[in-house]
Amino acid sequence: MDNIGLFFIILILLNNYNSSLGQYNLTGSLPAAILGKAYSWTCSIFTPVDQKYTVVKFTRNDILVGTVGWNSDGTCLSNPQSSRYELHCVSENVFSLSIPPASMTKYEESSDWRCGYFGDESYKSKVVQLKIAVFVRNLSLSPNKNPFTLAEGTKTLVTCSVNSDAYPAPIIQWFIGETEVNGTNQKLELIADKNDDAKILRCRATNNNNSLTTATVLNILYKPVTRIASPKVLNVNIGGKVKVNCEVVKANPVVILEYLWSVPGNPEIVGRESYLSIDRVSLRGNNTLQCSARNSVGWSDAASVAINVLFVPLSPKFIKAVCCYDHANIIWATSTSGSVEQTSFVQWALDAHDGPFYKASTDAVNTTDEDVYSVRVNHLSPDSRYLFRVVSVNRYGSVSSTTVSCQIKKRGLAVALGVTFGVLLFLSVAANIYLIYRQSQTKDGNTTKSPRSKKDTNYEAESMKLSDVHQYQEITVS
């Protein structure tokens, strides 16, 4: 036989050997044996086709420690070679070797085990080494600080150290509060978040169904978080009072060094307290207010509230009623609040009944000059006393003037004279009201010209700018 033929024969034999090696499966009952506790090996086999009996052998460091298999009558036969071990038939093709608690000592550390078919050495398992468990201990964090103080937004690498001989290698888990966070085994890249302030950072190491935990308290320093304790939009009547509070929801450190109130787009500081008061809201009060608070870390983001001034109608400053034989002329002076559309109308009531008031049927509202208005109320009963008032309305509400009264004349020979006198009286009253009204406006230091013409206008009063000084002053000429 030449060398080439011999080479092929050896190759075939090696291939057959390798194909049978590892066909039997040897597994331990635990990832690692625990000193003083039972441990077992389980061997799963098959009977070779040219063999009659199912018998398996166990070796320790290549030394036979026992055989076990099935007898022809179906009984399990075992032949241990050492009193340290016990052999059992588990099923038709599964057998076990047990190491009792008393025998599980350091003697077994790193021993090599294998099982194989008793009658043919080519059928066997791979070698499996028995390792004795080493529990986790001496668990610690680095940096080792408690509390662990960090400024918000900073990144820090935290290490969880465990004894190096722990076996099997422990599973490391990280927790912030009750939430598990992802770490790379023993290392965690911690990003300081104010929401984690005062929470507990924990590292837990587990092996052999046993856990050990180490922990520290997170102390996250962050600037204040503020809010304004009111709705996002605060509706306020003209002339009303406003008080808004800048509330610090949370901060670390909690000591607030300074407050600041401002209006966006305006560099002026409008307040430095935890609250801001406005005693009298003006027509120009539509603004957004912002507040910020500062601790040793820095300024908070601004919290804001929008002040929405409700342009409620303004009461007539003067009102006068002049009665004739079948109608009455009602004269008043008023201003509209800003650019809000406002309407006015007259109500009447019989003085004898002292109400209720009814809306009067009138001619169109006339303007005699600037902001003085007149209206004629028709179809009134002779020899009767009437009460009149003016009601102004816009989309924010309504307001009534004070009540005035006059006596309707009797019909008779003096009708013509009465009519003439009434007209003269009406013109005189209108002129006097206008003069008084303009004098009051001059005293206020802000006489504003209306853009309206002096011709007859619609029933709705037109818009005009009103002085902020005497918006609510109401004077009635009785």
C-alpha positions in Angstrom: 0.0 0.0 0.0 1.5 3.3 -1.0 1.6 6.4 1.2 -1.4 8.0 -0.5 -3.7 5.0 0.3 -2.6 5.0 3.9 -3.3 8.7 4.2 -6.9 8.2 3.0 -7.5 5.3 5.4 -6.3 7.4 8.4 -8.5 10.3 7.2 -11.5 8.1 7.1 -10.9 6.7 10.6 -10.4 10.3 12.0 -13.6 11.4 10.3 -15.6 8.5 11.8 -14.0 9.2 15.2 -14.9 12.9 15.1 -18.4 12.1 13.9 -19.1 10.0 16.9 -17.4 12.3 19.4 -19.9 14.6 21.0 -22.9 12.7 19.8 -23.6 12.0 23.5 -24.7 15.0 25.5 -23.5 15.7 29.0 -25.1 18.6 31.0 -24.8 19.8 34.6 -27.8 20.6 36.8 -26.5 24.1 37.5 -24.3 26.6 35.7 -21.9 26.2 38.6 -21.9 23.8 41.6 -22.5 25.2 45.0 -20.4 23.9 47.9 -22.5 21.8 50.2 -25.4 21.4 47.8 -26.3 18.4 45.5 -25.1 18.5 41.9 -25.8 16.1 39.1 -24.6 15.2 35.6 -27.1 14.0 33.0 -26.0 12.0 30.0 -28.2 11.5 26.9 -27.1 8.6 24.6 -28.2 6.2 21.9 -27.2 2.6 21.5 -25.0 1.9 18.5 -26.6 -0.4 15.9 -24.0 -3.2 16.4 -24.5 -3.2 20.3 -27.1 -5.1 22.3 -27.1 -3.4 25.7 -27.6 0.2 26.7 -24.9 0.9 29.2 -23.1 4.2 29.8 -19.9 5.0 31.8 -18.9 8.3 33.6 -15.3 9.4 33.9 -13.7 12.1 36.0 -10.4 13.4 34.8 -10.3 10.3 32.5 -10.8 7.9 35.4 -13.8 5.7 35.5 -16.1 6.5 38.4 -19.0 4.2 37.5 -21.3 2.6 35.0 -25.1 2.4 34.7 -27.5 0.8 32.3 -30.6 -1.3 31.6 -30.6 -5.1 32.2 -32.5 -7.4 29.8 -35.3 -7.8 32.3 -35.8 -4.0 32.4 -34.1 -3.3 35.7 -31.5 -0.6 36.2 -28.0 -1.8 37.1 -25.4 0.6 38.5 -21.8 0.0 39.5 -20.2 3.1 41.2 -16.5 3.0 41.5 -16.5 5.6 44.3 -18.8 6.1 47.3 -18.8 9.9 46.5 -21.2 9.4 43.6 -24.6 7.9 42.9 -25.8 6.5 39.5 -29.4 6.4 38.2 -31.4 5.4 35.1 -33.6 8.4 34.2 -35.2 7.0 31.0 -34.4 4.5 28.2 -31.5 6.6 26.9 -30.9 9.1 29.7 -28.7 8.4 32.8 -27.4 10.5 35.6 -24.5 10.7 38.1 -25.3 12.6 41.4 -22.8 14.3 43.7 -24.5 14.4 47.2 -24.2 17.6 49.3 -21.6 16.0 51.5 -19.4 15.2 48.5 -19.7 18.6 46.9 -16.5 20.1 48.2 -13.6 22.0 46.7 -12.2 18.6 45.7 -14.5 18.8 42.7 -13.3 22.3 41.5 -12.3 22.3 37.8 -12.6 18.5 37.4 -13.2 17.3 33.8 -16.2 15.0 33.2 -17.3 12.9 30.3 -19.8 10.1 29.5 -19.6 7.5 26.8 -20.9 4.1 25.7 -19.4 1.3 27.8 -18.8 -1.2 24.9 -17.4 1.3 22.3 -15.0 4.1 23.1 -15.8 6.0 20.0 -19.3 7.0 21.3 -18.9 9.6 24.0 -19.6 13.2 24.9 -17.3 16.2 24.9 -15.4 17.0 28.1 -17.3 19.4 30.5 -15.5 21.1 33.4 -17.2 21.4 36.7 -16.9 24.9 38.2 -17.8 25.8 41.8 -19.8 28.9 42.2 -18.3 32.1 43.7 -21.0 34.5 44.9 -20.9 38.2 44.3 -19.6 40.3 47.2 -17.8 43.6 47.8 -20.1 45.5 45.5 -19.3 49.3 45.3 -19.9 52.4 43.1 -17.4 54.7 41.7 -17.5 57.7 42.2 -18.3 56.6 45.8 -20.4 59.6 47.0 -23.6 59.7 48.9 -25.4 61.9 48.0 -24.1 62.0 44.5 -24.3 65.7 43.5 -24.4 66.7 39.8 -25.4 69.8 37.9 -28.3 69.3 35.4 -27.1 68.2 32.0 -23.7 67.0 33.0 -22.5 63.5 31.9 -20.7 61.2 34.3 -19.4 57.6 34.0 -20.4 55.5 37.0 -18.8 52.1 37.6 -20.2 49.2 39.6 -17.3 47.0 40.9 -17.8 43.4 42.1 -15.3 40.8 43.2 -13.3 39.6 40.2 -13.6 35.8 41.1 -17.4 35.8 41.0 -18.6 32.8 39.0 -20.6 32.6 36.8 -20.0 36.2 35.7 -22.7 38.3 37.4 -25.5 40.0 35.6 -25.3 43.8 36.3 -28.5 45.9 36.3 -28.9 49.7 36.8 -31.9 51.4 38.3 -32.9 55.1 38.8 -35.8 55.0 41.3 -37.8 52.0 40.2 -36.9 52.3 36.5 -34.3 50.1 35.0 -31.8 52.0 32.8 -29.4 50.7 30.2 -25.8 50.4 31.2 -22.9 48.6 29.6 -22.4 45.8 32.1 -20.5 47.4 35.0 -20.5 51.0 33.5 -23.3 53.5 33.2 -23.1 56.9 31.4 -25.3 59.0 33.7 -26.8 62.2 32.3 -28.0 64.4 35.2 -31.8 65.2 34.8 -33.7 67.3 37.2 -36.6 64.8 37.1 -34.2 62.3 38.8 -33.4 64.6 41.7 -33.7 62.8 45.1 -34.1 59.4 43.4 -31.9 56.4 44.3 -29.3 55.2 41.8 -28.8 51.4 42.3 -26.5 48.8 40.9 -27.6 45.1 41.3 -25.3 42.2 40.6 -26.8 38.7 40.3 -25.3 35.2 40.0 -26.2 31.7 41.3 -29.8 33.0 42.0 -28.3 35.4 44.5 -28.2 39.3 44.3 -26.3 42.1 45.9 -27.2 45.8 45.6 -25.4 49.0 46.2 -26.9 52.5 46.0 -26.6 56.3 46.3 -29.0 59.2 46.3 -28.9 61.6 43.3 -28.7 65.3 44.2 -29.3 67.1 40.9 -28.7 70.9 40.9 -31.0 72.8 38.5 -32.4 76.2 38.0 -36.0 77.0 39.1 -39.1 75.8 37.3 -41.8 78.6 37.5 -45.4 79.0 36.6 -47.9 81.8 37.1 -50.8 80.7 39.3 -53.6 81.9 37.0 -55.1 81.0 33.7 -52.9 81.4 30.6 -55.2 84.4 29.6 -56.5 86.6 32.4 -59.6 88.6 31.5 -59.8 92.0 33.3 -62.2 94.9 33.1 -60.9 98.3 32.4 -60.0 99.9 35.8 -59.9 96.6 37.5 -57.1 95.3 39.8 -54.8 92.5 38.9 -52.5 90.5 41.1 -50.5 87.6 39.7 -48.1 85.3 41.5 -44.8 83.8 40.2 -44.9 80.3 41.7 -41.7 78.2 41.9 -42.8 74.7 41.2 -39.4 73.2 42.0 -35.8 74.2 42.3 -32.5 72.8 43.7 -31.2 74.6 45.7 -34.6 75.8 46.8 -33.4 79.2 48.0 -34.6 81.8 45.4 -32.3 84.8 45.2 -34.3 87.0 42.8 -37.5 87.5 40.9 -38.0 89.5 37.7 -41.2 90.6 35.9 -41.1 91.9 32.3 -43.1 92.5 29.1 -41.8 90.8 25.9 -40.1 93.3 23.6 -39.7 95.9 26.4 -36.4 96.1 28.2 -37.9 97.7 31.2 -38.2 95.6 34.4 -41.8 96.0 35.8 -41.3 94.1 39.1 -38.8 92.3 41.3 -41.1 90.5 43.8 -42.7 87.0 43.7 -46.0 88.8 42.8 -47.0 91.7 40.5 -49.9 94.0 41.3 -51.7 96.4 38.9 -54.1 98.7 40.8 -55.9 100.0 37.8 -55.9 98.4 34.3 -55.9 100.9 31.5 -57.0 100.7 27.9 -53.4 100.1 27.0 -53.2 97.1 29.5 -53.3 94.4 26.8 -49.9 92.9 27.4 -48.2 89.6 28.1 -46.5 89.5 31.5 -43.5 87.2 32.1 -41.8 86.1 35.3 -38.5 84.4 36.0 -36.8 83.3 39.2 -33.1 82.7 40.0 -31.3 80.4 42.4 -27.5 79.8 42.6 -27.7 77.6 39.4 -29.3 80.2 37.2 -32.5 81.9 35.9 -35.6 79.9 35.2 -37.3 79.9 31.8 -40.0 82.6 31.7 -43.6 81.8 32.7 -46.2 84.0 31.1 -49.8 85.2 31.4 -51.7 87.3 28.9 -53.7 90.2 30.2 -56.9 90.6 28.2 -58.6 93.9 28.9 -62.4 93.7 28.5 -63.6 96.9 27.0 -66.9 97.1 28.9 -69.1 100.0 27.9 -68.6 103.3 29.6 -71.6 104.9 31.4 -72.8 108.3 30.0 -71.2 111.1 31.9 -74.2 113.5 31.7 -77.9 112.8 30.9 -80.9 115.2 30.7 -84.5 114.8 29.8 -86.6 117.6 28.3 -90.4 116.8 28.0 -92.9 118.4 25.6 -96.6 117.7 25.0 -96.2 114.3 23.3 -92.5 113.4 23.4 -89.3 113.8 25.2 -85.8 114.7 24.1 -83.0 112.8 25.9 -79.6 114.3 25.8 -76.3 112.6 27.1 -72.6 112.7 26.6 -70.5 109.6 26.5 -67.3 108.0 24.9 -66.7 104.6 23.5 -64.1 102.3 25.1 -61.3 101.9 22.6 -62.0 100.3 19.3 -64.8 98.0 20.4 -68.1 98.6 18.7 -70.7 100.0 21.1 -74.4 100.8 20.8 -76.7 102.9 23.0 -80.4 103.1 23.4 -83.0 104.8 25.7 -85.3 103.0 28.1 -88.4 104.5 29.8 -90.7 103.7 32.7 -93.7 105.5 34.2 -92.7 107.3 37.3 -95.9 106.3 39.0 -95.0 102.6 38.8 -91.3 103.1 39.3 -90.6 100.6 36.6 -90.3 98.3 34.8 -88.2 99.9 32.1 -89.0 99.4 28.3 -87.0 100.1 25.3 -88.1 103.4 23.8 -89.2 103.7 20.2 -87.1 106.6 19.0 -85.9 108.6 16.1 -82.3 108.1 15.0 -79.6 109.1 17.4 -78.3 112.5 16.6 -75.0 114.1 17.6 -75.1 117.8 18.4 -71.4 118.2 18.7 -68.4 115.9 19.3 -69.6 113.3 21.9 -72.9 114.7 22.9 -76.0 112.7 21.7 -79.7 113.3 21.6 -82.7 111.2 20.8 -86.4 112.0 20.6 -88.8 109.5 22.4 -92.3 109.7 20.7 -95.8 108.8 21.6 -95.8 109.7 25.2 -99.0 110.2 27.2 -99.9 113.8 28.2 -99.8 114.9 31.8 -97.5 111.9 32.8 -94.2 111.8 34.4 -91.6 109.4 32.8 -88.3 108.0 33.9 -85.5 107.7 31.3 -82.1 106.0 31.3 -79.5 105.3 28.6 -78.1 101.7 28.2 -74.7 101.2 26.4 -73.9 97.7 25.1 -70.9 96.0 23.5 -69.7 92.3 23.3 -68.3 92.4 26.8 -71.4 93.6 28.6 -73.8 96.4 29.2 -74.1 99.4 31.6 -76.9 101.8 32.4 -76.8 105.5 33.2 -78.4 107.1 36.2 -82.2 107.7 35.8 -83.7 111.1 35.0 -87.3 112.2 34.8 -89.6 114.9 33.3 -93.3 115.7 33.1 -95.1 115.5 29.7 -97.2 118.7 29.1 -101.0 118.9 28.8 -102.6 119.6 25.5 -104.2 123.0 25.3 -103.9 126.6 24.2 -100.3 126.7 25.3 -99.2 123.9 23.0 -97.4 126.2 20.5 -95.8 128.2 23.2 -94.8 125.0 24.9 -93.3 123.6 21.7 -91.3 126.8 21.2 -90.1 126.8 24.7 -89.2 123.1 24.6 -87.1 123.6 21.5 -85.3 126.5 23.1 -84.8 124.6 26.3 -83.5 121.5 24.4 -80.9 123.7 22.6 -79.9 125.4 25.8 -79.5 122.1 27.7 -77.5 120.5 24.8 -75.2 123.5 24.7 -74.8 123.5 28.5 -74.1 119.7 28.6 -71.6 120.1 25.8 -69.8 123.0 27.6 -69.7 121.1 31.0 -68.6 117.9 29.3 -65.7 119.6 27.4 -64.7 121.5 30.6 -64.4 118.1 32.4 -62.4 116.7 29.5 -60.1 119.8 29.7 -59.6 119.3 33.4 -58.6 115.7 32.7 -55.8 117.2 30.6 -56.7 115.1 27.6 -59.3 116.6 25.3 -59.7 114.2 22.3 -61.3 115.2 19.0 -63.7 112.7 17.5 -63.3 111.8 13.9 -67.1 111.9 13.3 -68.8 114.6 11.4 -71.6 116.6 13.1 -74.2 115.2 10.8 -76.8 112.7 11.9 -75.1 109.3 12.7 -76.2 105.8 13.0 -77.6 104.5 16.2 -74.3 102.9 17.1 -71.7 105.1 18.7 -68.4 105.3 16.9 -65.0 104.4 18.4 -62.7 106.9 20.0 -59.7 107.0 22.2 -60.5 107.7 25.9 -58.2 109.3 28.5 -56.9 106.7 30.9 -57.3 109.2 33.8 -61.1 109.5 34.3 -62.5 106.5 32.5 -65.1 105.7 35.1 -66.1 109.2 36.3 -69.9 109.5 36.0 -71.6 112.9 36.5 -75.4 113.3 36.1 -77.1 116.6 35.7 -80.5 116.2 37.3 
